[in-house]
C-alpha cells in the first residue's frame, strides 16, 4: 500500500507517550499560574467603518507561537490570555493590504488596546486569504460564511436555509477522526449506520441520504459509504432539507459538503501523537505553505498512520492516510489547484449488527406486520463474541480533483473543476439475527454488498453581485453533475456464511469459515447513473429590509442497469428523465444581523437502488420528486448566533414488496413519507469564558399509503422524536491556556416496529475533557484529553427499518453504540 514502509504502531510504540504527557504538564506548571493579559482592539477600513471577519494574527517573535482570531460584527477582536513578551500583530482581509505591527511589547499584568486600520490593496500588494481561520474558539466556533460556490457569496445569516458548519478548530479540539465522530457536533444532523461505524448514510430532518447525491467534496459529488478521514478536511458544511435547486438532483436529506485542506499562506507544520481506547496509537503530520519569491506555488500534505486494538479485546483498527494538495497562481487573480488522497481503514473484531422482527421462512406469504422478535436492551459492546476478530470491513478510498479558480473582479468569481473517486469495499461483518425474545440469535457473515463504487463529477459556476437603484443582487450561474458506477460480484456468495448460534447474554467466539469470501474479484459494472443540473440563483435585496431568493435547476437523470449475459455485462434496462427543481424564498431583515424567511422547494431526485434478493436487484428506480416548506429565523449577533426553523417535508418512498404470487419480491415506490418538525441551534461565548455550541431537533416522521392498515400513518422506525447535543468549553481563570470541555448528547426513545407497538428507550451520553497549550522546547504544544460516554451507557447508535410496510419478512437492524472511550493527543507546531 501507499505507506508500506511505515512500521506498524503498537502499544510499545506509545509506551513513552504517557511519560511525555507528564513531562509536558510538569514543564507547563512552571508558568501556568500567570497573570492573565488581554490584547484587544477594533479593526476599521480606510473610511473608518468597522470591519467584520478580519483575520488577526498574534505571533511571539521569540518562540514563533501563533494565536489567531477574527473580528466580530462590531470590528472588535480580543486575545484573552497572552503571555508577556515581544509580538508581531497582523490583520488580513480580502481586498485590503495587510496591516502589520512588527513590534508590540506586552508587559506582565498589562491589558493592551491596539486598534488597526486597513488601506486599499494595490495590484502588486500581496493580500492573504485563509478561509480556514473562521470558526475559532473565540467566536464560539461560529462560521459566518459558506465556502464560495453554488450557494453564492451571501453570508449564512442571509441564506434562507438552515446551514451549519463544523470548523477546522472544532474538528481538531474535539479530536474528530471519522464522519461518525463529526455527526455528534452537528446536532441537527443524524445518520444511519450501514455495515459498520465507517459506512454511514447521513440525514437531516429524518430523511436518509443516498450513496452519492447528498455528499460533496469542494462542491463536487462523492460517494459516502466508504472510508472517510476527517483529518484531511478544513470544514464540513451542511445545508438541511432540499438542496436540488442549487446542487442538482438530490434526496431531501440535506447537502453535506466536505471542504478540503488547501495550501496555507504562511508556512505551517503540525505533528500529532494520538492514543485512543488505550492501545490505538496514531502519528499524524499536517504541513503547508507557499514557495517562491512571489508565493506562486502552494502545498499542503496530510500523512497519517494508526494501528492497535479498539475497545473490544482482540479487535484491530488500522488507519492510513496520504493527502497532497498543490496550487499554482499564474496571476494574482487565477489559481489552479489539484488534490490527491488515498485513505485505507481496516476494522476487525467490532460488534456486528443485530436484526430482529418478522421470523417467517418465506417472504410475501402474510400481511401480518406484527414482529415476532423484539429488540432487547442494548448489551455491553465490549463483550467479546458480538463480533469476530477475523470479521469486519476493509475500505479504501482514492480521490483526485482539479480546479481552476478565477476572480474577474472583487465581486465576480468563477470556478471549473472535476473530481474522480473510487471506493473499494470488502465487507464480512457478522450479522446477529435474533431468533427469540429470550435473546437467542444466529450469527452469519454478511455477503453480497457492493464491492466497489466509482464516481466522476464536475462543477462549474460564476458568482457575483450587482447593485443598481438601491437593489443588490447576489447571482449564481452553475452546472453540476456526476456519473456514478456501482459494481457487483459476477458470482455472489449464496447467502450469508453461517457461523453458529448464541445468546445475547452469552456471546460466543466462532471458528472462521473454512473458505474465505471473495475480495473484490470477479466484479462487473451493474449500474450507471448519470445526472447533470444547470443551476440559476438570484438573491435580490431591496432597500427596505426585504429580500427574495429565486433558484432553479434544470435536471437530467439517466440510469443504465446491467446484468450478466453469457458471462458479460449487458444493458437490461434503464430510464432517462428530466425536470426542474425550483425554490423560492421571501426574507425580512428587522436588522442587518437578523433574517426571518419562508422557503418552498421542490426537488427531483435519483431513484433508489434495489437491494439484493429482489427481482430488480442492483437496479436504479426512475427518479421521483419531493417537496418542502420551511419557516425560519436566524441571527448573526453577539454573544449568541441562533438559527431556528419549522419545516414540513414530503417525499415518495420505495420498499421491498411481494412480487405477485411468485414468492419473490420487488423494490418499488409504494407510498409517501411526511416529516414535520422544528430545529434550533446556537453558538457563541458567554461571559467571555463559557463557550457553547449546541442544537435541538423535534421531529415527527410518518409513512402514508403503505398498503397495510396496521402501518398506514405510523411513525417511521428508528427516528427519535427528540435529539439534542450541547458542547461547551470553559477557559479557567488564572491559568493561561487551560480549557475544560464537556458534551451532553440526548436521543429520545425510538420506535422498533412498523405498527408502533414497541419502543427502545432514549439515552444520554456525557463527555468530559480538557485542552492546554504551552511552549515546549521553543515550540507551541497543545495537549488534548477527552473521555467519551463517561457513564458507559449501553445504547443502539442507529435503528433502521428493513420492512417499511410490513408486507414481507425483511428484518429491522440495530447497531451498538460505542462504550466509554478515552482519546489523548499532543500537537506540536513547528
N, C-alpha and C positions, 0 to 999 in steps of 0.2 A: 504494500500500500504506500501512500504518499509520505508517511513518516516512519517507514520501516526501520530506519536507523536508530529510532528512539528506543531506549531501553525501557521495558515495561516497569511502570512505577508501582511499587507495592508498599506495604506498611513500612518496610525497612528504609525506603527512600525518604520517608517523612518521620523517621524516628526522632530526629533532632528538631522537628517543627515546633513541638511544644516548648522546648528549651529556647528556641529563637523567640517565641512569643513572650516567654518570661523575661528574657533579656531586653526585649523591646519595651515591655511595661516598666522594667526597672530603670532603664535609661530615661524613659518618659517621665517617671515620677519626680525626677530632679527639678523639672520645670513645669510640671502640670499645674501646680497651685500658684499661678502667676496672676497678677492683677490684670483684669480684662481691659483691653484697649480697643476703642472703636474708631474706625475711619468711615466718614460718610460725606455726602455732598450731593449736588444737583448737576445734571447734565443738560446743557442748552445748545440750541443751534445758532447760526450766525445772527438770526433775528431775535435771539434771546427767548425763543419759545422752548418749552420743555420737551425733552427728547426721551421717549419711552423705548425700552428694549435695546438700549445701547449696551454693548458688552464692555465691562470694566474689569481690567486685569491688574492685580497687585502682585509684583514679583520681588522677592527678597534678593537683593543683589549679591549677598554673600553665599546663600545656600541654594539659590535658584528655585526655591519652592514657590509655588504659584497659587493664588486664590483668585477665583472669578465669581462675578455676579452680574446681574443685568439691572438696568434702571427700570423703575416701575412706571405706572401711567403718569405719575407726577414728576418724572425725571429724576427721582431720588434713588440713590444707591447706598448700600451700607455693608461694611465688613465688620461683623460683630466682635470677633476676638482676634486681635492681631498681636503677635509677639513684637516687642520693641526691637527696632533695628533700622537699617537703611533699605529703602524700597524704590522700585520703579513703578509708576502708575500710568496705565494706558487705557484709553476709551476708544471703541470701534463702533462704527455704524455705517451700513451701506449708503453710499452717496456722499459721505463726508471724509475728509482727511483725518487720519488717526490723530488723537490728542495724546501726547506723551509728556509726562513729567519725569525726567530721568533720575532725579534725586529727591527723595522725600524721606526725611528723618522722623521716625515716630519714637517718642520717648516713653519711658515706663510711666504708666498712670495717666498719660495724656490722651484725651479724646480729641481727634483732629477733624476739622471740617475743611474739605478741599473740593471746590466747585470746578467743573470742566466745561469748556466751550468749544464746539466744533467749528471748523471752517469748511467751505465747499471744496470738494475734491477736484483737482485739475486732471487733465487727461493723463499726465505722467505720474500721478500720485498713486501709490500703492494702497488700496483700501482692503482691509482684512475682513473676510466674511467667514463666519463659522457658526452655522445654524445649530450645531450640537450643544452650544452653551445654554440654550434655552432649557427650562425645566430643572433649575438648580434648587438645592435645599432652601436657599434664601428666598425663593419665590413660592415655597410650598410645592415644588415640582410642577408648577403650572406652566404650560406651554401656550403661548399666545397665538401662534400661527402654525398652520399646517405646512408640510413640506410643499414647495412650489410644484404645481401640477394641475390636474383636471378640475380641482375644486376652486381654482382661481387664486387670487392674491389677497382676498379679504381676510382679516383676522378671524379667529374662531368665534369671537363674540358676535360677529356679523353673519355667520353662516347659519341658515335656518334648519339645522340638523343637530342631533346630539353627537358631539365629537369629543373623544378622549384620547390623550397621548401619554404613552409610557416613555419617559425621557431617559437619556443615557445615564444620568446621575442616579435616577431611581433604580434602573437596572443594575448598576454597579453596587449601590449601597444596600440593596436587598438581596444581593448575591443570586440574582435570577440567572438560570442556566438553560432552561428549556421553555418552550411555548407554554407548557402547563404551569410552570412557575410564574410566568408573566401574567397569566389569567387572574391570579389572586389580586393583583394590584390594578385590575380593570374591573371594578365591581359591577358594572353594567353589562358585563360580558360573561358568557358561560361556554361550556364545551361538552361534547360527547366523546368519551373515550372509545376507541375502536378496538385495536388488538394489543393495547399496551399503553403506558403513560406517555410515550412519544408520538403515538399515532392518534391524532385528535382531529375532530371537526369543530371549528369554532362556531359560536352562535351569538346573536343578540335577539332580544325580545322573543325568546322561545322558539326560534327557527334555526335549525341546523344548516350550516353552510355545506356547499358541495366540495368536491375534491380540489377544483381549480377556480371556480367562478368568483369566489369571495376573498381570495388572498392575492396580494401583490407584493413585489419587491421593487422598490423605487418606482411604483406605479404600474409595473408590468406583471402580467399574470404568472403565478407559480402554483404548483401543486403542494398541498399542505400535509397530506397524510404520509409523511416520511420524516427523516431526521432533520432537525432544525435547531441550530445553536444560536442562542440569543447573544453570545459574546461578539458576534460579527455585526450587530445592528446598533445604529445610533439611536433609533427610537422606533416605537410601534404606534401607528396611528389607526384609530378605529372610528368609523362612521356607522352609527346604528341604523338599522332598518333598510329601506330600499335605496340603493345607490346606482341603479342601472342608468338613470338619466345622465350620470357623469362618467360612469365606468363601462357602459355597455351591458349586455345581458348578464344578470346576476340573480341569485337567490335573494329573497328579502331578509337575509340574515346578517346584514351589515357588510362592510368592506374593511378588510384588515391589510394595512399597507406597512410592510417592513422596510424601513429606511436604512440602507447600508452605511457603515462607517466609510468615510471618504478621506482623502489626504487632508491633513491639518495645515493651517497657515504657518504655524511655528513648529519646530521640532518637538515631538513628544515621544516618550518611551516609558512604558509601564510593564513591570513584571509582577505577576500574581502567583503566590503559592497558596494553594487551597487544600482544605481537608474537609470531607463530608462523611457523615454517618460513620465516623470513627476510622474507616480504613480506605476510603476512596481518596487518593491523592491526585492532585492536578497541578500542572505547571502551565502557565498561560502568559504569552507575551503580546503586547499591543504597541506598535510603533508607527509613527507617521511624521510627515514633514514635507518640505519643498526643497528642490535643488536648483542650482544655477544662480547667477547674479541677479536675475530678474524673477526668480522663483517660477520659472516656466514649467518645470516638471514637479509633479507631486506623487507621493507614495503613501500607502497605508498597508500594514500587514498585521494579521492576527494568527498566531500559531498556538495550538493547544494540544496537550496530551494528558489524559487522566485514566486511571485504572485502579481497580480494587473491588472489594466486596461491599454490597449495599447492606440494607438493614435486615436482610434475611441471610441466615447462615448458609454458606455455600453458593451464594449468588455472585454475579460478576457484572460490573459496569465498566465499559471501556469507551472513551470518547476521544476522537481525533479530528482536529480542525486545521485546515490551512486555507487562509483567505488573503488575497492580494488585490489591491486596488491601485490603479495608476491613472494620472491625468496629465494632459498637455494643454497649455494655454498659448496657442499661436498668436493671439491678440488679447488685449485686455477685456474684450467682450465675448470671446469664444473659448469654450472648454470642451475638450474631447476626453471622456473618461471611460475606463474599462474596469472590469472586475472578474475575478475567477475565484471560486471557492469549492472545496470538497470537504464534506463532513461525514464521518463514519461513526456509528454508535452500535455497540453490541450490548444487549441486556439479556442475562440468563439467570434463571432462578427466581424471578419475580413471581408474585402470586398470579395465577391465571384468573380468568373471569368466570363468574357463575351465571348459569342460565336457569330459568325457572318458568313455570306457567303451565300451559296445557301439556298433559302427558298422554298423548294419543299416538298410536302407531302409524296411522295413515292420515295424511293431510286432506282437508276438504271433505271429511266424512260427517261433520257435525257443524251445526250453527251455534253450539253452546260455547259462549265466550268465557265461562267461569274457569278460572285457573284451578288446577288440581294441586299445584305446588305453590306455596307462599314463600317469599324471600325471608329468611331468618335474620335476626340481628347480626350486624357485621361482626365477624370474628377478628381475632388479633392477626394482622397481616404479617407479623414477624415469625409466625409459626411455620416451620419447615413442612412442606407437603402440599400446600395450596398451589405451589408452582414446583417445577423440577429443575435441578441445576443444569441440565442439558437442554432445556427448552426456553424459548423466548423469541427475540427478534434480532435480526441483523439488518441494519438500514444504512444506505449510502446515498447521499445527495450531492450531485455536482451541478454547479450553476455558473453560467458565463453571461455577461452583459456588456453592451457597448452603448454609449450615449453621446450625442452632440448637443451641447447647450450654447445658446447664443442670446445675447442681450442686444436688441435693436436700439434700445434707449433705456433710461432709468425706469420707464413704465411698461415697456413691451419686451417680452421674453419668449423664447421658443426652445423646444426640445424634440429630438427624434432619437429613438433607441430601439434596441432589440435584445431579447433575452432567450437563452436556451437552458433547459433544466432536464436532468434525468434522475429519477428516483428508482433505485434498486431495493427490493424488499424481500427478505426471506423470513417468513413467519411460521413458527410452530409452537405458539403459546398454548399451554394447557387450557382446555375448556372443561369446567367442572359442572356437569348437568345435574341439578338437584332432582332426585327421584322420589323423595318422600318428605313429609313435613316434620320428620324426626331428624333431618339433617343428612340423610344418606345422599351420596352423589356418585356418579360415574365420571371418570376423568379420561379425556382423549386429547391428542394433539391436533390443533386446528390445521386445516389444509384448505387449499383452493383459493386463497386470497391472491389478488393481482400481484404478480412478481415484479412488475415494472410499470412506471408511468413516465411519459415523456411530454414535454411541452415546449413550444416555441411561441413567443409572444412579441408583440410590437406595440409601441406607443409613440404618438406624435401630438404636440399641442402648441398653440400660441396663446399666451395670456397677455392682457394689457388693460389699461384704464383710459377712459375718455371723460372729459369734463367740458360741458357746454351749457350755458343758460342756467347754471346752478345745479345741473343734474350730473351725477357721476355714474359711469358705467364700468363695471368690472367684468370683462369679456373673456370667455374661454372658447376656443375652437380646437377640437381634438379628434383623434381617431385612435381606437384601441381594439386589439383583437388577439386571438391566440389559436393555435392548433394543439389539441390535447389528444395524446395517444395512450390507449390502455392496452396492456398485454395480458395474455392468458397462457396457461400451460397447454401444450398440444395433447398431452396425456395426463390430465389431472389425477391426483390420487383418488381412489374410490372410497369416499367417505373419510371420516376422521380416524386417526390411528388410535385404537383403544388401548388404554394403559391399565385400568383396573378400577376398583370401587373403594370408597372410604366413607367416613362420616365427618361432618364439618367440625365436630368436637374432637376428632381424632384423625387428622390428615395423615396421608401415607406417602412415603417416598417409593416411587415405582421404578422398576428397571427400564432403561431406554429401549425403544423398539429395535428389533434385530436389523431392520432395513431402514436407512435414513430417507428422509423426504428429499425430493429434488430441489436444488438450489439454483434457481434462475437459469435453468437449462431447458431446452425444447419448448420455447415460448414463441408466440406469434402475436401479431397486432390484431386484437379482436374488436377494437372500436376506435373511431376517429371522430372527434368533434371539432369543428372549425367555426369560429364566430368572429364577427367584426362589428364594431359600433362606431358611427360617426356622430360626435357629440357637439352640441352648441349650448352655451350657458351665458346668461347675462344678468348680473346683479345691478339693478337700477336704483340708485339712491336719490330721493327727491329732497328739496331744500327743507321741508317741514317735517322731518323726522320719520317719514315713511319710506319704505323701500319694497321693491318687488324683485324676486328672483325667478327667472324662467329658464328651464333647461329641458333638453330632449336629446335622445339618442336614437338614430335610425339604425336598427339592429338587423344583422343577418346571422342565422344559425343553421349550420348544416351538420348532419350526422351520417356516418357510414358505419354499418355493422358488418363484421366479417365472421365467417365460420370456416372451419377446415373442410375442404372438399378434395378428396383424394390426397390428403396429406398437405395441401397447400391452402393458404388463406384466400378466401374469395368473398366478394361483397354479396351479402344476402339480404340487405335491406337498408333503409335509412330514411332521411327526410331533409327537406330544405324549407325553412320558414324565414319570414322577415316581418318586421313590425316596428312600431315606435314606442319608446319608453319615455314618457314625459313626467315632469314635475313642475309644480308652481307653488311659490311661497309668497306670503304677504307679511311684512315686518313693520313693527312700530318701535321707535327708539326714544323712550322718555328722556334718556341721557345718552351721551356718546358711549358710555361703558355698559349700557343695558340694551337688550333686544327681546321683544316679545314677537312670536311668529306663529304662523299657521301654514302647514305644508300638506300638499296632496301629491302622491306619486303613484305611478303605475309602471310595473316592471315586467318586461319579457325575460324569461329565463330558460336556460338549457334544461331539457328533461333529465330526470334521474336515470342512473344506470341500473338495470335489472340485476338483482343478486344471483349468485349461483343456485342451482337447483330448480329454477323456473324454466318454462319452455322458451322464454326470451332472454335467457341468462347472458349477462355481459353486454346487452344491447341498450342503447340510449332511447328513452322515450321522446316523443315530439315535444317541443317547447310549450310552456304554458305561462300564464300571466298572474301576477299578484298585485294587490292594491293596499295603500296605507294612507291613513290620515293622522296628522300629528300637530299638537299644540305645545309650544314650549316657551320658556323664559330663561335667559342666561345673563350673567353679569361678568364683567371683567374688572372688578373693583378690588379694593383692599379693605380689610385684611383677607377676605374670602372671595374666591371665584366660584360662582354657583351655576349649575346647569340643571334645569328641570324639564320634564316632558310628559305629556299624556299622549297615548297612541292607540290606534286600532288597526290591526293588520289582518288581511285575509288572503289565503293562498290555497290553490289546489294541492292535494297530496295524493301520492301513489302508494300502493301497498301490494303485497303478495296475496292473491285470492285464488279460489278454486277455478280451474280451467275446465268449465263444463262438467261433464260426468266422466272425465278421463282419469280421475285420480291424480292429476298433475296440477301444478299451479302456474299462474302468470302474474307478472308485475305490471300494474296499470293504474291510471288515475281512477280513484274511487270516491272522493269527497272533497270537502273543503275544511281547512283549519282556520279558526278565527282566534286571534290573540289580541287581548287588550290589556293595558296596564299603565303604570306610572313609574318614572325613574327620576332620581335626583342624585347629583354628585357635587362635591365641594372640595376645594384645595386652597390652602393658604397657611399663613403663620399668624398665630395669636400671641399677644403679649411679648412679641419679639423672640420668643424661645420655643413655643409649642407649635410644631408643625402638624397639620392634619391633612389627610388625603383619603377620601372615602366616598362611598355611594350606597344607594339602596334601590332595589327593584321590587315592585309588586306586579305580579303577572297572572293573568287568567287565560290559559290556553285550552281551547276546546275543539273537538272534532265533530263536524256535521256531515250528514248524508253518508254515514258509514255503511248503510245497508243492513245493519243489525240493530234492532230496537234497544237492546240492552246496553249498547255502547254509543248510540247516537247522542250527541250533545254533551258527552262526558269529557272530563279533563284529560289532557294528554299525559301519558305515562312518563314519570321521571322528572317533570318540570316542577320545581318548587314554587309555591305562590309568593314566597318572600326570599330574598337573598341580599346580603349586605357584606361589606368589608370596610374596615376602618384601620388605616395605617397611621401611625403617629411617631413623631420624634421630639425629644426634649433636650435642648442644649443645657447641660449642667452649669449653673452659675458658679463662678470662682475657679472652675477647672477648664482651661482653654482647650478647645478642640475635642471635647468629650461629649458624645451624644448618646442618649439612651433611646432605643427603638422598641416599638410594640405593634402588634397587629391582632385584630379580632375579626374572624370570619364567621358568619352565621348563614346557614341554609335551612329553610323550613322543611316540614315533612313533605314527602313525595309519594305520589300515587304509584302503586305497584301494578295494578291491573286495569284493563280496559273498561270494566264496569264500575271502577272507583270504589271497590269494596274493601280494599286493604291498602295500608299506608306503611311507609318506613319513616320512623321518627326523624325530626330535624336534628342538626348537630351544630356544635360550636368548636372552633379551634382557636388557640391563642399562641402567639409567637412573642418572644422577647429577645432583646439583643443590645449591642452597643457598637459604637464606632469611635475610634480615637486616632488622631493624626499627630505626628511628631517628627522632628528632624532626627534621622538615624544615620550616623556616619555621613553627614552632609547631604543626605537625600531625604525627601519627604516620604514618609512611610505611613500607611493607613492600615490599621488593624480593624477588621470587621468580625463580629461574632453574632450568630443567631441560633436560637433554639426554636424550631418549628413544632407546633402541636405539643406544647409543653404538658398538657393534661393527658396526652397519649389517648385521645379519643379514637374509638374504632367506628368507622363510617364507610359508606359507599361513596366514592368520588362521583360516579355517574350511574344512573339507572336509565336504561333506554328501552323503548318498545321494539319488540320483534314482530308482533302481530297486532297492528293498529286496529283492525276492525273485528277481530275475534272470529274470523271465518276459516282459520286453518291452524295447524299445530306449531306454528313458529313460536319460539320462546323469547321472553324478555331477557335482557342481560344486565349484569351489575358488576362493577369493578371496585375493588377495595382501595380506600384512600391510604395515604402514607401515615405511618406511626410517628412517634416523637423522633425527630432527627436533629442533628447539630451540624452547622456549617461555619467554618472559620476560614478567613482569607487574610493574607498580608500582601498589600500592594506597595510596591516601591517605585517611585517616579524618578527616572534618570534624566 
